[in-house]
Amino acid sequence: MPAYTMPGLMTGQNTNDIVKKLVELERRPIRRWETENEYAKAQMQIWGEVKNLTTNLQTKTRALVSFTAPFATKSVSSSEEGVITGEASRAAKSGNRALEITEMASKHQLSGVAIDTDIRLPEGSFTIYSGKSKETVIFPGGGLPELTQAIKNMAGGLAETSLIKIDKDSSILTVTSVKTGKKNELQFSDPNGILKLAGLVGENKAGLENTNQLLSLDLLNSKVWEQAKFKKSETETEKLLQTEEGISIKPDTAFAVPIVVTEIKERAFVEIEIVGEAPAVMELGIGFEKEGSVRNKFLPISKTESKYIFPAGDYASEKNLTTIILSNAATTPVLIKSVTLVTPPAPGTAEPVKVLQEGKDLKIKIDGVEITRETNDAIADVLEGISFNVHKVTEKPVTLKIHVDHAKGSALIKEWVDAYNELMKFSKEVISVEKNARISDKKESDDSKAADISKDFWDNKSKSGILAGENSIQRLIASLKTTANSYYPAPKDNGFKVLTDIGISTGAVGSNWEKIQDGLLQIDQERLVSVLSENPDGVRDLFASDPNNDAKMEEGVGIRLLEILKPYNQYASGIVTSKVKLLEESVAGNNKKIKEHESHLISFEAKLKQRFLYMEQGVGKNKSVGNYLQNNMFRGNGGE
């Protein structure tokens, strides 16, 4: 476009510059909407952080009020380091016990004799026994490597194997039990001679027969068993009856019948043979002596042909059998022909060639009482509420210490206080107000390039919180302070009613008042450790308690705090979600206005250019006419 000039105001100014200036003036609403969008997006980021912080505090609070919160966790240690480690539940009694480890549980280790490394073994099968378990290995034939792999694949849960090469021609096969303990020693049955050829066991012997012991039941001294379930047992006419064919058990009756005390061997079982019809399943049991008291085991047993087989050895191995429990829940009598204790022979029929180490049980003494177990690890049935691992034999008695472990509870509370303070500090910052801050009244001239409505806005926002005056954040701060400083009912006499009771406060006595007013929590670690050690249940009750005993936590700092936080971070209709949604709608509305106004600016600029073109063309014509008239008038005057 030609760079014509216009008279008057436009003199010396390029037409394109004037059009751009006018378009920029018309663009001011877009700058305002863009500024509003920047502010809305900044607010959305702030609300997102509010949701993150409230969710974090909610998570830490739930950890405190859960049933598994470890305020009362107890730890297990020994006076001599490295002897014992373990954990104790709340049920464990704190205190010290005399402890002595006389022997550690060990694995059964076997070694074969040296044989030709290149030996070829025949196909066949053999069985490996360990404790109550057994595995039969089907061997397709092959060398020693194939044999070790077959044992690993089919009996790896019972035995570990390795092949040791002695020299270029000879190798030795070794086998070790997976489990420790005397009962888990390895035994073998080798009918095809595979393990003998491998140098591990000797000659396979013929299996022995079961030992059967017919039990004599003392019917006269029998006692009613579970009368509430078997209601006719007390009726005299419904008692056990001895007949020529056997013992008759009437319908809806059950009895515990004494026998001569008999030891129950490993894998032994009680065989109950019946005459005639009987239910497919009957509840049967045994009574046995264990650790100075009588125990009972009562189970439903399925019938196999005409017998019921009760696995007594699984529950009372090496214990004394004292009672047989018989019951009949059917509608017709059941006739028992005999009750027999059957003891199978030891399963191994091929003895190992060389024992490197016998399987041994753990032997310990607690307060002078000797106890044996098959394993050194996870021993949970010796002391109530305690599970421990044994690591070495002691040369002299040591002290087993059971005490409250305050570390986990203290860590949980510290994390909760940190989360509380983070939310409190952030909330106060985003609603802070700078009293002297205000939008400047200074006006820039419309033709100044520095004219920008966002400059003063952001200068002011840098002096105040971006959510200044937001009521929902103010309510959150006030609620947090109220919750942290309120009294709560203590369900027990020695309970705690306020956070200061357990060493959590907004400042020690004599602290700066302004800092106390900030509402940030501080921990007196010494006081907290003391109350966690002495009364961990009281600390837990302060955060969550059940005053009505209805199995529902209804009171406490944590319960109250969860109620306050819930409206802020719930997904569907929470305060933060609603605020962000409104801001997103505002941004979308402004974006629509910006798009529409930008379309308007395109046509507005085109119209301005067209008008200035017409104006310049008109000015050009007028100038030409003026020059023409001036020239003609000059000639006319000269001619006269």
WODACOR-V796840 format. One record per residue. N is the residue number from 1. RES is the residue in one small letter. PHI is phi as a letter, one per 20 degrees, with the letter a starting at -180 (NA if undefined). Layout:
n:N res:RES phi:PHI
n:N res:RES phi:PHI
This chain:
n:1 res:m phi:NA
n:2 res:p phi:f
n:3 res:a phi:e
n:4 res:y phi:f
n:5 res:t phi:d
n:6 res:m phi:d
n:7 res:p phi:f
n:8 res:g phi:m
n:9 res:l phi:f
n:10 res:m phi:e
n:11 res:t phi:g
n:12 res:g phi:n
n:13 res:q phi:d
n:14 res:n phi:f
n:15 res:t phi:f
n:16 res:n phi:f
n:17 res:d phi:f
n:18 res:i phi:f
n:19 res:v phi:f
n:20 res:k phi:f
n:21 res:k phi:f
n:22 res:l phi:f
n:23 res:v phi:f
n:24 res:e phi:f
n:25 res:l phi:f
n:26 res:e phi:f
n:27 res:r phi:e
n:28 res:r phi:g
n:29 res:p phi:g
n:30 res:i phi:f
n:31 res:r phi:f
n:32 res:r phi:f
n:33 res:w phi:f
n:34 res:e phi:f
n:35 res:t phi:f
n:36 res:e phi:f
n:37 res:n phi:f
n:38 res:e phi:g
n:39 res:y phi:f
n:40 res:a phi:f
n:41 res:k phi:f
n:42 res:a phi:f
n:43 res:q phi:f
n:44 res:m phi:f
n:45 res:q phi:f
n:46 res:i phi:f
n:47 res:w phi:f
n:48 res:g phi:f
n:49 res:e phi:f
n:50 res:v phi:g
n:51 res:k phi:f
n:52 res:n phi:f
n:53 res:l phi:f
n:54 res:t phi:f
n:55 res:t phi:f
n:56 res:n phi:f
n:57 res:l phi:f
n:58 res:q phi:f
n:59 res:t phi:f
n:60 res:k phi:f
n:61 res:t phi:f
n:62 res:r phi:f
n:63 res:a phi:f
n:64 res:l phi:f
n:65 res:v phi:e
n:66 res:s phi:f
n:67 res:f phi:f
n:68 res:t phi:e
n:69 res:a phi:g
n:70 res:p phi:e
n:71 res:f phi:f
n:72 res:a phi:d
n:73 res:t phi:f
n:74 res:k phi:d
n:75 res:s phi:d
n:76 res:v phi:c
n:77 res:s phi:b
n:78 res:s phi:c
n:79 res:s phi:f
n:80 res:e phi:e
n:81 res:e phi:f
n:82 res:g phi:n
n:83 res:v phi:f
n:84 res:i phi:b
n:85 res:t phi:c
n:86 res:g phi:r
n:87 res:e phi:c
n:88 res:a phi:c
n:89 res:s phi:e
n:90 res:r phi:f
n:91 res:a phi:f
n:92 res:a phi:f
n:93 res:k phi:e
n:94 res:s phi:f
n:95 res:g phi:q
n:96 res:n phi:d
n:97 res:r phi:c
n:98 res:a phi:f
n:99 res:l phi:c
n:100 res:e phi:b
n:101 res:i phi:d
n:102 res:t phi:e
n:103 res:e phi:b
n:104 res:m phi:e
n:105 res:a phi:f
n:106 res:s phi:c
n:107 res:k phi:e
n:108 res:h phi:e
n:109 res:q phi:d
n:110 res:l phi:c
n:111 res:s phi:c
n:112 res:g phi:e
n:113 res:v phi:e
n:114 res:a phi:f
n:115 res:i phi:c
n:116 res:d phi:f
n:117 res:t phi:g
n:118 res:d phi:e
n:119 res:i phi:f
n:120 res:r phi:d
n:121 res:l phi:e
n:122 res:p phi:f
n:123 res:e phi:f
n:124 res:g phi:q
n:125 res:s phi:b
n:126 res:f phi:b
n:127 res:t phi:c
n:128 res:i phi:d
n:129 res:y phi:d
n:130 res:s phi:b
n:131 res:g phi:m
n:132 res:k phi:e
n:133 res:s phi:d
n:134 res:k phi:b
n:135 res:e phi:c
n:136 res:t phi:e
n:137 res:v phi:d
n:138 res:i phi:e
n:139 res:f phi:d
n:140 res:p phi:e
n:141 res:g phi:n
n:142 res:g phi:q
n:143 res:g phi:e
n:144 res:l phi:f
n:145 res:p phi:g
n:146 res:e phi:f
n:147 res:l phi:f
n:148 res:t phi:f
n:149 res:q phi:f
n:150 res:a phi:f
n:151 res:i phi:f
n:152 res:k phi:f
n:153 res:n phi:f
n:154 res:m phi:d
n:155 res:a phi:c
n:156 res:g phi:f
n:157 res:g phi:f
n:158 res:l phi:d
n:159 res:a phi:c
n:160 res:e phi:d
n:161 res:t phi:c
n:162 res:s phi:b
n:163 res:l phi:d
n:164 res:i phi:d
n:165 res:k phi:e
n:166 res:i phi:f
n:167 res:d phi:b
n:168 res:k phi:f
n:169 res:d phi:d
n:170 res:s phi:c
n:171 res:s phi:b
n:172 res:i phi:c
n:173 res:l phi:e
n:174 res:t phi:d
n:175 res:v phi:c
n:176 res:t phi:c
n:177 res:s phi:f
n:178 res:v phi:f
n:179 res:k phi:e
n:180 res:t phi:e
n:181 res:g phi:o
n:182 res:k phi:f
n:183 res:k phi:f
n:184 res:n phi:e
n:185 res:e phi:f
n:186 res:l phi:f
n:187 res:q phi:c
n:188 res:f phi:c
n:189 res:s phi:c
n:190 res:d phi:c
n:191 res:p phi:f
n:192 res:n phi:e
n:193 res:g phi:m
n:194 res:i phi:f
n:195 res:l phi:f
n:196 res:k phi:f
n:197 res:l phi:f
n:198 res:a phi:f
n:199 res:g phi:n
n:200 res:l phi:e
n:201 res:v phi:c
n:202 res:g phi:e
n:203 res:e phi:f
n:204 res:n phi:f
n:205 res:k phi:e
n:206 res:a phi:f
n:207 res:g phi:f
n:208 res:l phi:e
n:209 res:e phi:e
n:210 res:n phi:f
n:211 res:t phi:d
n:212 res:n phi:d
n:213 res:q phi:c
n:214 res:l phi:f
n:215 res:l phi:e
n:216 res:s phi:e
n:217 res:l phi:e
n:218 res:d phi:e
n:219 res:l phi:f
n:220 res:l phi:f
n:221 res:n phi:d
n:222 res:s phi:f
n:223 res:k phi:c
n:224 res:v phi:f
n:225 res:w phi:d
n:226 res:e phi:l
n:227 res:q phi:f
n:228 res:a phi:f
n:229 res:k phi:e
n:230 res:f phi:d
n:231 res:k phi:f
n:232 res:k phi:e
n:233 res:s phi:f
n:234 res:e phi:f
n:235 res:t phi:f
n:236 res:e phi:f
n:237 res:t phi:f
n:238 res:e phi:d
n:239 res:k phi:f
n:240 res:l phi:f
n:241 res:l phi:c
n:242 res:q phi:e
n:243 res:t phi:c
n:244 res:e phi:f
n:245 res:e phi:e
n:246 res:g phi:q
n:247 res:i phi:e
n:248 res:s phi:e
n:249 res:i phi:d
n:250 res:k phi:f
n:251 res:p phi:f
n:252 res:d phi:l
n:253 res:t phi:c
n:254 res:a phi:b
n:255 res:f phi:b
n:256 res:a phi:d
n:257 res:v phi:d
n:258 res:p phi:f
n:259 res:i phi:c
n:260 res:v phi:f
n:261 res:v phi:g
n:262 res:t phi:c
n:263 res:e phi:f
n:264 res:i phi:e
n:265 res:k phi:e
n:266 res:e phi:g
n:267 res:r phi:m
n:268 res:a phi:f
n:269 res:f phi:b
n:270 res:v phi:e
n:271 res:e phi:d
n:272 res:i phi:d
n:273 res:e phi:e
n:274 res:i phi:d
n:275 res:v phi:d
n:276 res:g phi:n
n:277 res:e phi:f
n:278 res:a phi:b
n:279 res:p phi:f
n:280 res:a phi:f
n:281 res:v phi:c
n:282 res:m phi:c
n:283 res:e phi:e
n:284 res:l phi:c
n:285 res:g phi:a
n:286 res:i phi:c
n:287 res:g phi:d
n:288 res:f phi:b
n:289 res:e phi:e
n:290 res:k phi:b
n:291 res:e phi:l
n:292 res:g phi:n
n:293 res:s phi:c
n:294 res:v phi:e
n:295 res:r phi:d
n:296 res:n phi:c
n:297 res:k phi:c
n:298 res:f phi:c
n:299 res:l phi:c
n:300 res:p phi:f
n:301 res:i phi:c
n:302 res:s phi:e
n:303 res:k phi:e
n:304 res:t phi:d
n:305 res:e phi:l
n:306 res:s phi:d
n:307 res:k phi:c
n:308 res:y phi:d
n:309 res:i phi:d
n:310 res:f phi:d
n:311 res:p phi:f
n:312 res:a phi:f
n:313 res:g phi:f
n:314 res:d phi:f
n:315 res:y phi:d
n:316 res:a phi:b
n:317 res:s phi:f
n:318 res:e phi:m
n:319 res:k phi:d
n:320 res:n phi:e
n:321 res:l phi:f
n:322 res:t phi:c
n:323 res:t phi:b
n:324 res:i phi:d
n:325 res:i phi:d
n:326 res:l phi:d
n:327 res:s phi:b
n:328 res:n phi:b
n:329 res:a phi:e
n:330 res:a phi:e
n:331 res:t phi:e
n:332 res:t phi:c
n:333 res:p phi:f
n:334 res:v phi:d
n:335 res:l phi:d
n:336 res:i phi:e
n:337 res:k phi:f
n:338 res:s phi:b
n:339 res:v phi:c
n:340 res:t phi:c
n:341 res:l phi:e
n:342 res:v phi:d
n:343 res:t phi:d
n:344 res:p phi:f
n:345 res:p phi:f
n:346 res:a phi:g
n:347 res:p phi:f
n:348 res:g phi:f
n:349 res:t phi:d
n:350 res:a phi:c
n:351 res:e phi:f
n:352 res:p phi:f
n:353 res:v phi:f
n:354 res:k phi:b
n:355 res:v phi:d
n:356 res:l phi:f
n:357 res:q phi:b
n:358 res:e phi:f
n:359 res:g phi:f
n:360 res:k phi:c
n:361 res:d phi:e
n:362 res:l phi:f
n:363 res:k phi:c
n:364 res:i phi:c
n:365 res:k phi:c
n:366 res:i phi:c
n:367 res:d phi:l
n:368 res:g phi:n
n:369 res:v phi:e
n:370 res:e phi:e
n:371 res:i phi:c
n:372 res:t phi:d
n:373 res:r phi:b
n:374 res:e phi:f
n:375 res:t phi:c
n:376 res:n phi:e
n:377 res:d phi:d
n:378 res:a phi:l
n:379 res:i phi:e
n:380 res:a phi:d
n:381 res:d phi:d
n:382 res:v phi:d
n:383 res:l phi:d
n:384 res:e phi:g
n:385 res:g phi:m
n:386 res:i phi:c
n:387 res:s phi:c
n:388 res:f phi:c
n:389 res:n phi:d
n:390 res:v phi:d
n:391 res:h phi:d
n:392 res:k phi:a
n:393 res:v phi:f
n:394 res:t phi:e
n:395 res:e phi:f
n:396 res:k phi:b
n:397 res:p phi:g
n:398 res:v phi:c
n:399 res:t phi:d
n:400 res:l phi:e
n:401 res:k phi:d
n:402 res:i phi:c
n:403 res:h phi:b
n:404 res:v phi:f
n:405 res:d phi:e
n:406 res:h phi:e
n:407 res:a phi:f
n:408 res:k phi:f
n:409 res:g phi:f
n:410 res:s phi:f
n:411 res:a phi:f
n:412 res:l phi:f
n:413 res:i phi:f
n:414 res:k phi:f
n:415 res:e phi:f
n:416 res:w phi:f
n:417 res:v phi:f
n:418 res:d phi:f
n:419 res:a phi:f
n:420 res:y phi:f
n:421 res:n phi:f
n:422 res:e phi:f
n:423 res:l phi:f
n:424 res:m phi:f
n:425 res:k phi:f
n:426 res:f phi:f
n:427 res:s phi:f
n:428 res:k phi:f
n:429 res:e phi:f
n:430 res:v phi:f
n:431 res:i phi:d
n:432 res:s phi:f
n:433 res:v phi:c
n:434 res:e phi:e
n:435 res:k phi:f
n:436 res:n phi:e
n:437 res:a phi:e
n:438 res:r phi:b
n:439 res:i phi:f
n:440 res:s phi:f
n:441 res:d phi:e
n:442 res:k phi:f
n:443 res:k phi:d
n:444 res:e phi:e
n:445 res:s phi:f
n:446 res:d phi:f
n:447 res:d phi:e
n:448 res:s phi:e
n:449 res:k phi:f
n:450 res:a phi:e
n:451 res:a phi:f
n:452 res:d phi:b
n:453 res:i phi:f
n:454 res:s phi:e
n:455 res:k phi:f
n:456 res:d phi:f
n:457 res:f phi:f
n:458 res:w phi:f
n:459 res:d phi:f
n:460 res:n phi:f
n:461 res:k phi:f
n:462 res:s phi:f
n:463 res:k phi:e
n:464 res:s phi:c
n:465 res:g phi:f
n:466 res:i phi:f
n:467 res:l phi:d
n:468 res:a phi:g
n:469 res:g phi:n
n:470 res:e phi:f
n:471 res:n phi:f
n:472 res:s phi:f
n:473 res:i phi:f
n:474 res:q phi:f
n:475 res:r phi:f
n:476 res:l phi:f
n:477 res:i phi:f
n:478 res:a phi:f
n:479 res:s phi:f
n:480 res:l phi:f
n:481 res:k phi:f
n:482 res:t phi:f
n:483 res:t phi:f
n:484 res:a phi:f
n:485 res:n phi:d
n:486 res:s phi:e
n:487 res:y phi:e
n:488 res:y phi:c
n:489 res:p phi:f
n:490 res:a phi:e
n:491 res:p phi:f
n:492 res:k phi:c
n:493 res:d phi:g
n:494 res:n phi:e
n:495 res:g phi:e
n:496 res:f phi:d
n:497 res:k phi:d
n:498 res:v phi:c
n:499 res:l phi:f
n:500 res:t phi:f
n:501 res:d phi:f
n:502 res:i phi:d
n:503 res:g phi:n
n:504 res:i phi:d
n:505 res:s phi:b
n:506 res:t phi:e
n:507 res:g phi:q
n:508 res:a phi:f
n:509 res:v phi:g
n:510 res:g phi:n
n:511 res:s phi:f
n:512 res:n phi:g
n:513 res:w phi:f
n:514 res:e phi:f
n:515 res:k phi:f
n:516 res:i phi:f
n:517 res:q phi:f
n:518 res:d phi:g
n:519 res:g phi:n
n:520 res:l phi:f
n:521 res:l phi:e
n:522 res:q phi:c
n:523 res:i phi:d
n:524 res:d phi:e
n:525 res:q phi:g
n:526 res:e phi:f
n:527 res:r phi:f
n:528 res:l phi:f
n:529 res:v phi:f
n:530 res:s phi:f
n:531 res:v phi:f
n:532 res:l phi:f
n:533 res:s phi:f
n:534 res:e phi:e
n:535 res:n phi:b
n:536 res:p phi:f
n:537 res:d phi:f
n:538 res:g phi:f
n:539 res:v phi:f
n:540 res:r phi:f
n:541 res:d phi:f
n:542 res:l phi:f
n:543 res:f phi:e
n:544 res:a phi:b
n:545 res:s phi:c
n:546 res:d phi:c
n:547 res:p phi:f
n:548 res:n phi:e
n:549 res:n phi:l
n:550 res:d phi:d
n:551 res:a phi:m
n:552 res:k phi:c
n:553 res:m phi:f
n:554 res:e phi:c
n:555 res:e phi:c
n:556 res:g phi:p
n:557 res:v phi:g
n:558 res:g phi:f
n:559 res:i phi:f
n:560 res:r phi:f
n:561 res:l phi:f
n:562 res:l phi:f
n:563 res:e phi:f
n:564 res:i phi:f
n:565 res:l phi:f
n:566 res:k phi:g
n:567 res:p phi:f
n:568 res:y phi:e
n:569 res:n phi:d
n:570 res:q phi:f
n:571 res:y phi:f
n:572 res:a phi:f
n:573 res:s phi:c
n:574 res:g phi:f
n:575 res:i phi:f
n:576 res:v phi:f
n:577 res:t phi:g
n:578 res:s phi:f
n:579 res:k phi:f
n:580 res:v phi:f
n:581 res:k phi:f
n:582 res:l phi:f
n:583 res:l phi:f
n:584 res:e phi:f
n:585 res:e phi:f
n:586 res:s phi:f
n:587 res:v phi:f
n:588 res:a phi:f
n:589 res:g phi:f
n:590 res:n phi:f
n:591 res:n phi:f
n:592 res:k phi:f
n:593 res:k phi:f
n:594 res:i phi:f
n:595 res:k phi:f
n:596 res:e phi:f
n:597 res:h phi:f
n:598 res:e phi:f
n:599 res:s phi:f
n:600 res:h phi:f
n:601 res:l phi:f
n:602 res:i phi:f
n:603 res:s phi:f
n:604 res:f phi:f
n:605 res:e phi:f
n:606 res:a phi:f
n:607 res:k phi:f
n:608 res:l phi:f
n:609 res:k phi:f
n:610 res:q phi:f
n:611 res:r phi:f
n:612 res:f phi:f
n:613 res:l phi:f
n:614 res:y phi:g
n:615 res:m phi:f
n:616 res:e phi:f
n:617 res:q phi:f
n:618 res:g phi:f
n:619 res:v phi:f
n:620 res:g phi:f
n:621 res:k phi:f
n:622 res:n phi:f
n:623 res:k phi:f
n:624 res:s phi:f
n:625 res:v phi:f
n:626 res:g phi:f
n:627 res:n phi:f
n:628 res:y phi:f
n:629 res:l phi:f
n:630 res:q phi:f
n:631 res:n phi:f
n:632 res:n phi:f
n:633 res:m phi:f
n:634 res:f phi:f
n:635 res:r phi:f
n:636 res:g phi:f
n:637 res:n phi:f
n:638 res:g phi:f
n:639 res:g phi:f
n:640 res:e phi:f
